[in-house]
Amino acid sequence: MALEVSINNTASARGRYVTWAPSPCSIRVSPPFGIPLPLSVTLRNKPGAATKVQFRKSVSGTATATLSLSLSSGARAVSFFISGIYPRASKADRDAVVQVMRGTKVLLEVPLMVRIRKNANKLTASERDRFLAAFAKLNNRGAGRFADFRNMHTEAGRPEAHGAPGFLPWHRAYLADLERELQAIDPSVALPYWRFDQAAPNLFIPEFMGTSSSLGTVSFSATNPLQFWVTDGVPGVIRRPLFNAATQAAFVIDEAATFALGSSYATFRGMEGNPHGNAHTSFGGSIGSVPTAAKDPLFFLLHANVDRLWAKWQRLNNRFDPANATTFSPATGSRVGHNLNDTMWPWNGVVTPPRPATAPGGTLASSPVTGAPGGSPRVRDCIDYQGRLANPTRLGFDYDDVAYV
Amino acid sequence: MSTKKSRTKKKARSKRARPAPSYGDSLRAASDSSLSVKARVAEIDKLTTAVCDDDKVFRATLAILRDSSEPPAVRRAALRTLQASSFSVVAFNRHRSSYLTALRALTGDEDMEIRQSVLGMLARERDGHAQQLLLAGLEDPSKALLPPEKALQLLSYDVHSEAYPVARKIVKKPPNPEAKREALRLLGGDTGSAALFESIFRNKKEDPELRRMSAAALQTLKPSALQEHAREIVLDDKDDDDVRATSLTVLSHFGDAAALGRDEKLRAKTSQLKSGGTSAMKRSAKAFLAKYHDE
């Protein structure tokens, strides 16, 4: 008997990570089965599973708690879609389980995870520790792949990523690239975000992003692998909060004020200044300057929040269609790398002026859950991150407070 | 159309065309010394985008920063806003040269916070002038603009800064414990200092914090030696708890899985620590056993 379920178009366990956006799935049966065909099955959540998913017959169909399908023999798979049930994300790998039922009999169980980017201040200890372990491994005493991410965000790369319309898409691609590298180490990891317009007492602690001395030297607990963090050959993190990070927000406008910047991209992208720039300069130390910001692991949580704000703004204003000027503008006329159809450095490998002389890191990391945005993404490929216009363009991540519908 | 009607229409158009209160109001408030410091700081924090968009706003914010008669909190807010604006690289580019010139002029500012922030910003830009000032202060304390520990920390942003010789001197004869720590951190990238870090890591009489920092340095300079020493330290019940927990952490996250999985002596000791150590040791022991022994 062969009953095979593919999630995200793969039978591999590495594809069993879903978000709020529908993931394409299929099921097929091949003989000998011992049961007359066609076979009627029902997909459901395993009773008692910590996390549940929902099913759709088509990407735009109604989400349901169960789904009945008819399977015939041969290689023809029957397609369907799975997604997480907002806002209930998994807390651990494989804590959601899909059962394939024939009547009351369980034919197959498929464990999976609703993997979502969460507020760093609200992670469980286990979620936090898995993230830190993967991050420390990626850094690997300064010798790991993280060095490429550090080197993408330096003085040379400044104009590729800042001060022009491509700021948000570039950083979205950058985070997706890093997150995929983390997931290659531990697929249960999603990049958390630092909600910088709120106090974060569970983030700036020795067990997580560390506490800072008055000098700005960050201390980590003896169990925190970030104590071995190295960048540019020098161990440690320098970060001096200019506010009380445990009890206060950074010197930024809040979320509501960020959205009030405007409902069209041309005005909304002013958030690059405040809250984005203000979040950076709420600290002395590495994160306070463009050439050194990526030396601090907190940088990636800061930018995950910037991206989350963009994602939430997109949903509030229905801004997913790159062809619409209110979604992204101007489409042309900006510095190369910032126009809608431009590929982005460093993933495009272009090292001729005005691009920087080197392109660290190679192409953007692939993912077992989606083929988007491709190894050399264009600006436009980083806009419809949930695949609302075309499901295959989804980027494989979602946020805990930004729904799909 | 009558003159009165056209005047009325003109007024109505002008009213519609007038922008909502925005940068102009914030800039006026930021510069208004009759307002409270808190109110002025709040207005300055709003000017980040305007600094890039409007030359007048940039010049006014820079003027606030430069004016030593302004309250320190207001000047610091101006510095923060200018620095935040500098993240909008393309838009800020035309101001960059004036901004860096202003920062260099402020390296001797009487406000320590501004001096420290400015030197930090310049050090992160790998500004040669700032590096020279910091080094000069370490060589001759009468010229120091910042405490030695801060100067060392800022010099660590550029490992080619020729600071190794002075850092080694400070390790041997530290003016204070923080300076020794920052000197060691700066030397963390110096292959010539590997033996020094090994010696500190293994020395039970040394400050545990420095021993843990030495472990971090050895991770880069001599990782196999670190693994060996870390193992010995975990097995030694007379050693410091935090250093032992750090040692277990380095074995858990960066150790040789095959070798550690076969190490029965280490497994037995770690099992003891899982139930009988400090909370940090228990956690690191638990993580180690879960990873290598499925316990």
Chai-1 contact restraints between the chains, C-beta under 6 A:
chainA,res_idxA,chainB,res_idxB,connection_type,confidence,min_distance_angstrom,max_distance_angstrom,comment,restraint_id
A,A136,B,H253,contact,1.0,0.0,6.0,A-B,restraint_1
A,R141,B,Q219,contact,1.0,0.0,6.0,A-B,restraint_2
A,R141,B,T220,contact,1.0,0.0,6.0,A-B,restraint_3
A,G142,B,T220,contact,1.0,0.0,6.0,A-B,restraint_4
A,R158,B,V89,contact,1.0,0.0,6.0,A-B,restraint_5
A,P159,B,V89,contact,1.0,0.0,6.0,A-B,restraint_6
A,P159,B,V90,contact,1.0,0.0,6.0,A-B,restraint_7
A,H162,B,F87,contact,1.0,0.0,6.0,A-B,restraint_8
A,H162,B,V89,contact,1.0,0.0,6.0,A-B,restraint_9
A,G163,B,S88,contact,1.0,0.0,6.0,A-B,restraint_10
A,G163,B,V89,contact,1.0,0.0,6.0,A-B,restraint_11
A,G163,B,V90,contact,1.0,0.0,6.0,A-B,restraint_12
A,G163,B,A91,contact,1.0,0.0,6.0,A-B,restraint_13
A,A164,B,V90,contact,1.0,0.0,6.0,A-B,restraint_14
A,L215,B,E149,contact,1.0,0.0,6.0,A-B,restraint_15
A,A222,B,D242,contact,1.0,0.0,6.0,A-B,restraint_16
A,A222,B,A245,contact,1.0,0.0,6.0,A-B,restraint_17
A,A222,B,T246,contact,1.0,0.0,6.0,A-B,restraint_18
A,A222,B,A280,contact,1.0,0.0,6.0,A-B,restraint_19
A,T223,B,A245,contact,1.0,0.0,6.0,A-B,restraint_20
A,T223,B,T249,contact,1.0,0.0,6.0,A-B,restraint_21
A,T223,B,A280,contact,1.0,0.0,6.0,A-B,restraint_22
A,T223,B,R283,contact,1.0,0.0,6.0,A-B,restraint_23
A,T223,B,S284,contact,1.0,0.0,6.0,A-B,restraint_24
A,P225,B,T249,contact,1.0,0.0,6.0,A-B,restraint_25
A,P225,B,H253,contact,1.0,0.0,6.0,A-B,restraint_26
A,Q227,B,A216,contact,1.0,0.0,6.0,A-B,restraint_27
A,F228,B,A216,contact,1.0,0.0,6.0,A-B,restraint_28
A,F228,B,Q219,contact,1.0,0.0,6.0,A-B,restraint_29
A,V230,B,T220,contact,1.0,0.0,6.0,A-B,restraint_30
A,G233,B,V159,contact,1.0,0.0,6.0,A-B,restraint_31
A,G233,B,G189,contact,1.0,0.0,6.0,A-B,restraint_32
A,V234,B,S156,contact,1.0,0.0,6.0,A-B,restraint_33
A,V234,B,G188,contact,1.0,0.0,6.0,A-B,restraint_34
A,V234,B,G189,contact,1.0,0.0,6.0,A-B,restraint_35
A,P235,B,G188,contact,1.0,0.0,6.0,A-B,restraint_36
A,P235,B,A216,contact,1.0,0.0,6.0,A-B,restraint_37
A,P235,B,A217,contact,1.0,0.0,6.0,A-B,restraint_38
A,G236,B,R185,contact,1.0,0.0,6.0,A-B,restraint_39
A,F251,B,D45,contact,1.0,0.0,6.0,A-B,restraint_40
A,G270,B,T49,contact,1.0,0.0,6.0,A-B,restraint_41
A,E272,B,S88,contact,1.0,0.0,6.0,A-B,restraint_42
A,G273,B,T48,contact,1.0,0.0,6.0,A-B,restraint_43
A,G273,B,T49,contact,1.0,0.0,6.0,A-B,restraint_44
A,G273,B,S85,contact,1.0,0.0,6.0,A-B,restraint_45
A,G273,B,S88,contact,1.0,0.0,6.0,A-B,restraint_46
A,N274,B,T48,contact,1.0,0.0,6.0,A-B,restraint_47
A,G277,B,T48,contact,1.0,0.0,6.0,A-B,restraint_48
A,G277,B,A84,contact,1.0,0.0,6.0,A-B,restraint_49
A,G277,B,F87,contact,1.0,0.0,6.0,A-B,restraint_50
A,N278,B,T48,contact,1.0,0.0,6.0,A-B,restraint_51
A,N278,B,A84,contact,1.0,0.0,6.0,A-B,restraint_52
A,H280,B,F87,contact,1.0,0.0,6.0,A-B,restraint_53
A,T281,B,R80,contact,1.0,0.0,6.0,A-B,restraint_54
A,T281,B,Q83,contact,1.0,0.0,6.0,A-B,restraint_55
A,T281,B,A84,contact,1.0,0.0,6.0,A-B,restraint_56
A,G284,B,S117,contact,1.0,0.0,6.0,A-B,restraint_57
A,G284,B,G120,contact,1.0,0.0,6.0,A-B,restraint_58
A,S289,B,M121,contact,1.0,0.0,6.0,A-B,restraint_59
A,S289,B,R124,contact,1.0,0.0,6.0,A-B,restraint_60
A,V290,B,F87,contact,1.0,0.0,6.0,A-B,restraint_61
A,P291,B,R124,contact,1.0,0.0,6.0,A-B,restraint_62
A,T292,B,R124,contact,1.0,0.0,6.0,A-B,restraint_63
